[in-house]
Amino acid sequence: PDGDPSQWTGFIGDEPLLVDASFFATLSQRKVRWGFVSGAEPPSARFVLQRRLGLEAPPLIAMGDAPDKPDPTGLIRLAKALGADREGAQVAYLGDTVADVHTVVQARERWPEQQFVSLAVAPPHLQTAEQAAARRIYEKRLREAGADHVLDHTAAVLSWEQATA
């Protein structure tokens, strides 16, 4: 994307998101480190994270910063930047695509001494009652790809995180 992001209009400015700013505030309050591995170009990713969600300089690995998913390089780099290699912390990755799940599966192969958990959620366009049948099929594909947990919605991560803490 080119030009001044404050002038961007269209889908990027009103596409449904799986999270809101309070989600990250809650994670931070709980001392959970978080960041993003995105297939979007850096300006687009930063637009959504900073302008739409109001996050200030969030940790981000975007398109071009690492090989495309499902290559786990970006996830591993982010996990190390957040301290997983020093503290032996569990790394949970929440994604909404089969490629996200495969990224975790490949990260386990590349860094077997690190514990990775694949959390998956259906994308926003399948989060409506009208899309219930399509959503069930999509969630089945996420499980078949290797997701450890398929969540009803992103906020369920907060309950999952407390249960595993």
N, C-alpha and C positions, 0 to 999 in steps of 0.2 A: 504494500500500500504506500502510496505517495501522498505528499501534501501534509497540511497541518491537521493532526488528529482532531483538534477541536472543531474542524469543519466536516468531519466524516459524518455521513448520514447513511441511512439504509439499515440492512439487517444487522450489521455489527453493533449498531446503537440500540437495537431493541430485540435482538434474539433472546429467547428464553435461556436462562442460566440455571445450572444445577445447584448453585450456592449463592449465598449472600454474605455481606461483610460480617454479620454477626457470627456466622459459622467460624470464620478465622479468628475472631475476637475470643470466642469460647475456647478454641484450640490453644491459643496463646495463653489465656488465663490458666489453662490446665498444664502449661509448660510443655505442650506438644509442639515440636518443631514441624514446620510445613513448608512446602514449596511446590513448584509446578514444572512438569515436563510436558511441553505443548508441541503439537504438530503445526501450530500456526506460525506465521512469520513474526519475528520479534515485535514490530510496531503494532500488529494486530493483537498479539497476546498482551502487550503492555497496555493497550487501549482498554481492553476488557478488564484487566486486573486493576489498573490504576484509576481509570476514568469511571468505569461502570461499578466496580466494587469498592473503590476508594482505598485500595491497599497501597501502602507506601513502600516502593522499592522491594517488591516481593522476590524471593529467590526464584529464578526462572531459567530453565533451559528450553529454548525455543528452536524452531526450524533453523538449521544452519549452525547451531551451537554444538550439535552432536548428530550422529547418523539418525535417520528416521526410525521411529518405532516400527517394528518390534525390537530393533537393536537396543540392548539395554544400556548402552554407554551413557546416555543422558541421565537415566535413572540412577545409575551407579555413581556418576559424578555428583549429582545433587545429594544423594544419600551421604556421600563422604563429606561434602561441603557442610552438611547439617550435623556432622559428627558421628554418624553411624559406625565408622571404622574405628573410632577411638573409644567408644562407649559400649559397643556391642548391642546397641539398641535395635529393637525390631523395626523394620521398615515396612510400613503399610502403604500401598499405592492404590488410590481410588481412581478408577477409570470408567469410561462409558463405551468402550469399543473392545472388540476381540483383540485388536492390536495391542491395547493397553494390557490385557491379560497375558498375551504372549510375551510382552516386554518383561513382566514379572517372572514368568516361567524361564525365560532366557537369562535373566539376572541371577536366578538361583543357580543355573548351570555355570555361569561365569564367575560367581562369587559364592561358592557353596557354604562357606563358614558364616555368612551373613543370613539372618532370618528375614525373608521377604514374605509378605502376605498380600495376596491379590484381592482387593475389594472392588466390586463392580456394581454399577447402577445403570438402569436404562437411560438413554439420552432424553433430553427434554421433550422432543416431539412424540415420545411414547409414554409420557407421564399423564396422559389424559384418559378418562373413562372410555372414550370412543376408541382408543387404541389398545385396550386391555388384551385382546387376543394377540395382536402383533407384539406387544410387550412380553407376553409369556413365551413366545417363540424366541424373541431376542434374548431374554434371560436364560433360556435353555442353552442357547449358543454360547453365552458367556460361561455357563457352568461347564459345558463340554470343552471349552477352550482351556479350562483349568482354574477358573476363579474359585478362591477359597470361600468367599461369601458373596452372595448377590443380595444387595440391600434394596429395600423398597424405595428409598429416597436418600439423598446425600446426608441429611441431618441424622440418619440412623448411625452414621459413623461415630457420632458423639456418644451414643449408648454403647456401641461396640467397643470404643476406646476405653470407656470406664470399666466395662466388664473384663477387659484384658489387662488393665493396669495393675 
